[in-house]
Amino acid sequence: MPTIENILWFLFGGLIGGFAWVLAGCLWCITILGIPIGKQCFKMAKLALMPFGSTVEYPDMESCRLYTS
């Protein structure tokens, strides 16, 4: 079922959203400092093109702490 949903999404709006994220990613990748943000834009483009059946994984928050208590 996600295949049919992804095809319908792609035809009725996903293409425009995905293209916008790819364009934003290309613009961010022009500078060295913008490359990490550009890479995230490409991940969002993939999610915008085919959202059904996709999962979003979050990193372990304990390893992301800036300070220790």
PLY file of the C-alpha trace (Angstrom):
ply
format ascii 1.0
element vertex 69
property float x
property float y
property float z
element edge 68
property int vertex1
property int vertex2
end_header
0.00 0.00 0.00
2.82 2.54 0.62
3.79 2.21 -3.06
0.44 3.51 -4.28
0.47 6.28 -1.68
4.00 7.33 -2.68
3.05 7.45 -6.37
0.00 9.61 -5.66
2.02 11.85 -3.34
4.77 12.21 -5.96
2.30 13.23 -8.66
0.21 15.63 -6.56
2.82 17.70 -4.75
5.82 15.65 -3.72
7.71 16.50 -6.89
7.54 20.24 -6.21
8.53 19.84 -2.56
11.37 17.46 -3.35
12.70 19.74 -6.07
12.61 22.69 -3.67
14.65 20.76 -1.08
17.19 19.66 -3.73
17.55 23.26 -4.90
18.03 24.45 -1.31
20.63 21.71 -0.75
22.56 22.74 -3.86
22.55 26.37 -2.76
23.78 25.48 0.74
26.57 23.30 -0.67
28.14 26.25 -2.48
30.14 27.16 0.63
32.24 24.91 2.83
30.29 25.87 5.95
26.96 25.11 4.29
27.76 21.52 3.28
26.37 19.90 6.48
23.12 21.84 6.09
23.02 20.96 2.39
23.36 17.26 3.21
20.38 17.53 5.56
18.39 19.25 2.81
19.04 16.27 0.54
17.74 13.95 3.26
14.61 16.10 3.52
14.21 15.93 -0.27
14.21 12.14 -0.10
11.59 12.28 2.63
9.52 14.84 0.68
9.54 12.68 -2.45
8.50 9.41 -0.80
7.21 9.92 2.76
5.04 6.82 3.15
6.91 3.86 4.59
9.90 6.02 5.62
11.21 6.22 9.16
13.06 9.00 10.94
15.82 7.87 13.30
17.00 10.09 16.12
20.51 9.84 17.55
21.16 8.71 21.09
20.57 11.86 23.11
23.04 10.90 25.84
25.92 11.08 23.37
24.77 14.55 22.21
25.01 16.27 25.60
27.25 19.31 25.71
27.95 19.04 29.42
28.01 16.37 32.07
26.26 16.74 35.39
0 1
1 2
2 3
3 4
4 5
5 6
6 7
7 8
8 9
9 10
10 11
11 12
12 13
13 14
14 15
15 16
16 17
17 18
18 19
19 20
20 21
21 22
22 23
23 24
24 25
25 26
26 27
27 28
28 29
29 30
30 31
31 32
32 33
33 34
34 35
35 36
36 37
37 38
38 39
39 40
40 41
41 42
42 43
43 44
44 45
45 46
46 47
47 48
48 49
49 50
50 51
51 52
52 53
53 54
54 55
55 56
56 57
57 58
58 59
59 60
60 61
61 62
62 63
63 64
64 65
65 66
66 67
67 68
